[in-house]
Amino acid sequence: MLTAKSLRRMLQITEGITANIFHIINSLAIEAIESGQERITDAAIEKWEPEFDAEAAFA
């Protein structure tokens, strides 16, 4: 179960864009499975960073 703070952080990171929300959830799920934890935690959301800055890549 995720806290409201983590969900707000996820919305802040993704700017509420549905595709970005799916991307972060997918990335967090892969990390959770690979780590053996098998669940997305508040801590994982807090430390999550995007793989690259899309705006900088296209600037």
BALO-68110 format. One line per 2 residues: number of its first residue (from 1); for each residue z, x, y of N, C-alpha, C, O. Coordinates in nm, 4 decimals, padded with zeros to 6 digits. Atoms other than C-alpha are relative to their C-alpha. Layout:
<recs>
NUM) Z/X/Y/Z/X/Y/Z/X/Y/Z/X/Y | ... .
</recs>
This chain:
<recs>
1) 00.0000/00.0845/-00.1169/00.0000/00.0000/00.0000/00.0000/00.0895/00.1238/00.0809/00.1816/00.1352 | 00.0117/-00.0793/-00.1221/-00.1026/00.1408/00.3374/00.0746/-00.0685/00.1137/00.0824/-00.1911/00.1202 .
3) -00.0724/00.0542/-00.1147/00.0987/00.0995/00.6546/-00.0973/-00.0388/00.1106/-00.2130/00.0033/00.1119 | 00.0818/00.0408/-00.1150/-00.0307/-00.0608/00.9723/-00.0423/00.1221/00.0808/-00.1527/00.1253/00.1351 .
5) 00.0322/-00.1230/-00.0746/-00.0187/00.2843/01.1361/-00.1214/00.0696/-00.0614/-00.2099/00.1148/00.0112 | 00.1134/-00.0642/00.0677/-00.2583/00.4270/00.8754/-00.1285/-00.0793/00.0188/-00.2355/-00.0222/00.0396 .
7) 00.1184/00.0835/-00.0195/-00.4938/00.1341/00.9064/-00.0524/00.0119/00.1434/-00.1734/00.0155/00.1655 | 00.0425/-00.0209/-00.1394/-00.4963/00.1732/01.2870/-00.0673/00.1361/00.0158/-00.1670/00.1485/00.0869 .
9) 00.0600/-00.1344/-00.0050/-00.5690/00.5458/01.2414/-00.1402/-00.0033/-00.0571/-00.2314/00.0582/-00.0019 | 00.1321/00.0108/00.0609/-00.8595/00.4602/01.0130/-00.0982/-00.0677/00.0956/-00.2123/-00.0235/00.1089 .
11) 00.0869/00.0668/-00.0970/-01.0008/00.2196/01.2717/-00.0307/00.0900/00.1183/-00.1417/00.0871/00.1715 | 00.0210/-00.0927/-00.1113/-00.9551/00.4823/01.5428/-00.1042/00.1051/-00.0381/-00.1951/00.1338/00.0398 .
13) 00.0926/-00.1034/00.0463/-01.1390/00.7472/01.3408/-00.1412/-00.0552/-00.0117/-00.2373/00.0099/00.0292 | 00.1310/00.0581/00.0296/-01.4240/00.5135/01.2436/-00.0588/-00.0794/00.1153/-00.1742/-00.1221/00.1094 .
15) 00.0403/00.0812/-00.1148/-01.4439/00.3330/01.5788/-00.0364/-00.1427/-00.0414/-00.1126/-00.2106/00.0274 | 00.0216/00.1354/00.0469/-01.4464/00.0101/01.3768/-00.1377/-00.0263/-00.0577/-00.1721/-00.1407/-00.0872 .
17) 00.1362/00.0148/00.0540/-01.7991/00.0737/01.2489/00.0093/-00.0099/-00.1526/00.0633/00.0783/-00.2193 | -00.0142/00.0291/00.1429/-01.8293/-00.0743/00.9008/-00.0481/00.1139/-00.0884/00.0203/00.1495/-00.1843 .
19) 00.0523/-00.1099/00.0817/-02.0435/00.2066/00.7597/00.0962/00.1185/00.0008/00.1147/00.1842/-00.1017 | -00.0955/-00.1105/-00.0096/-01.7910/00.4629/00.8840/00.1278/-00.0311/-00.0779/00.1870/00.0581/-00.1388 .
21) -00.1182/00.0405/00.0772/-01.5029/00.2655/00.7309/-00.0255/00.0214/-00.1487/00.0594/00.0753/-00.2197 | 00.0341/-00.0210/00.1410/-01.6806/00.2654/00.3938/-00.0057/00.1489/-00.0326/00.0362/00.1903/-00.1408 .
23) 00.0094/-00.1443/00.0230/-01.7470/00.6391/00.4306/00.1391/00.0616/-00.0154/00.1626/00.1386/-00.1085 | -00.1346/-00.0585/00.0082/-01.3820/00.7263/00.4966/00.0721/-00.0470/-00.1260/00.1399/00.0325/-00.1911 .
25) -00.0651/00.0502/00.1215/-01.2583/00.5023/00.2141/-00.0569/00.0700/-00.1229/00.0178/00.1079/-00.2130 | 00.0640/-00.0687/00.1125/-01.5098/00.6580/-00.0252/00.0487/00.1448/-00.0091/00.0823/00.1923/-00.1176 .
27) -00.0463/-00.1389/-00.0015/-01.4111/01.0116/00.0804/00.1455/00.0106/-00.0443/00.1811/00.0987/-00.1226 | -00.1413/-00.0007/00.0378/-01.0407/00.9328/00.0487/00.0187/-00.0323/-00.1475/00.1059/00.0249/-00.2128 .
29) -00.0095/00.0353/00.1421/-01.0933/00.7740/-00.2939/-00.0385/00.1187/-00.0882/00.0266/00.1449/-00.1893 | 00.0428/-00.1182/00.0766/-01.2793/01.0818/-00.4207/00.1102/00.1056/00.0019/00.1431/00.1637/-00.1015 .
31) -00.1093/-00.0968/-00.0114/-01.0030/01.3088/-00.2889/00.1190/-00.0408/-00.0871/00.1805/00.0435/-00.1525 | -00.1137/00.0491/00.0791/-00.7383/01.0897/-00.4554/-00.0236/00.0203/-00.1489/00.0675/00.0601/-00.2215 .
33) 00.0317/-00.0168/00.1423/-00.9139/01.1001/-00.7919/00.0025/00.1480/-00.0384/00.0587/00.1854/-00.1414 | 00.0046/-00.1423/00.0298/-00.9783/01.4748/-00.7752/00.1394/00.0645/00.0000/00.1646/00.1587/-00.0751 .
35) -00.1350/-00.0562/-00.0069/-00.6149/01.5445/-00.6843/00.0900/-00.0506/-00.1130/00.1977/00.0044/-00.1360 | -00.0801/00.0577/00.1073/-00.4883/01.3322/-00.9747/00.0961/-00.1067/00.0489/00.1657/-00.1690/-00.0312 .
37) -00.0915/00.0995/-00.0551/-00.2963/01.1041/-00.7394/-00.0505/-00.1426/-00.0251/00.0286/-00.2352/-00.0436 | 00.0680/00.1248/00.0321/-00.5454/00.8208/-00.7970/00.0372/-00.1179/00.0888/00.0306/-00.2331/00.0457 .
39) -00.0208/00.1053/-00.0987/-00.4482/00.6263/-00.4853/-00.0096/00.0614/00.1387/00.0229/00.1784/00.1589 | 00.0109/-00.0446/-00.1384/-00.5132/00.6528/-00.1146/00.1368/-00.0189/00.0649/00.1942/-00.1277/00.0599 .
41) -00.1327/00.0050/-00.0605/-00.1932/00.7335/00.0703/-00.0084/00.0101/00.1524/-00.1108/00.0483/00.2090 | -00.0085/-00.0144/-00.1456/-00.0819/00.7224/00.4321/-00.0199/00.1461/00.0405/-00.0870/00.1750/00.1396 .
43) 00.0111/-00.1428/-00.0300/-00.0547/01.1025/00.4259/-00.1455/00.0465/-00.0069/-00.1887/00.1275/00.0751 | 00.1406/-00.0381/00.0137/-00.4156/01.1368/00.3087/-00.0805/-00.0469/00.1208/-00.1684/00.0246/00.1690 .
45) 00.0706/00.0526/-00.1179/-00.5369/00.9184/00.5955/00.0351/00.0824/00.1228/-00.0526/00.1129/00.2037 | -00.0426/-00.0776/-00.1172/-00.3330/01.1148/00.8505/-00.0669/00.1368/00.0046/-00.1014/00.1840/00.1130 .
47) 00.0569/-00.1344/-00.0008/-00.4762/01.4510/00.7411/-00.1524/00.0009/-00.0148/-00.2146/00.1067/-00.0056 | 00.1451/00.0055/00.0217/-00.8337/01.3307/00.6820/-00.0759/00.0418/00.1244/-00.0445/-00.0017/00.2351 .
49) 00.0894/-00.0429/-00.1072/-01.0981/01.4992/00.8948/-00.1430/-00.0225/-00.0477/-00.1730/-00.0031/-00.1655 | 00.1403/00.0177/00.0423/-01.4697/01.4183/00.8956/-00.0604/00.1337/-00.0430/-00.0175/00.2403/00.0012 .
51) 00.0646/-00.1217/00.0517/-01.6934/01.6652/00.7154/-00.0707/00.0764/00.1109/-00.0743/00.1995/00.1089 | 00.0643/-00.0622/-00.1152/-01.8845/01.7322/01.0382/-00.0034/-00.1005/00.1124/00.0108/-00.2208/00.0903 .
53) 00.0088/00.0849/-00.1177/-01.9155/01.5965/01.3887/-00.1442/-00.0422/00.0196/-00.2272/00.0377/00.0627 | 00.1381/00.0495/-00.0063/-02.2284/01.3790/01.3830/-00.0582/00.0131/00.1392/-00.1757/00.0466/00.1535 .
55) 00.0506/-00.0099/-00.1371/-02.2586/01.3767/01.7615/-00.0391/00.1431/00.0331/-00.1419/00.1658/00.0968 | 00.0312/-00.1394/-00.0271/-02.2486/01.7556/01.7794/-00.1242/00.0440/-00.0776/-00.2029/00.1253/-00.0290 .
57) 00.1128/-00.0385/00.0827/-02.5028/01.7841/01.4987/-00.1327/-00.0439/00.0611/-00.2350/00.0218/00.0419 | 00.1234/00.0521/-00.0566/-02.7572/01.5784/01.6890/-00.0139/00.0285/00.1498/-00.1093/-00.0173/00.2127 .
59) 00.0033/-00.0300/-00.1435/-02.6819/01.7107/02.0385/-00.1028/00.1076/00.0310/-00.1194/00.1456/00.1470 .
</recs>
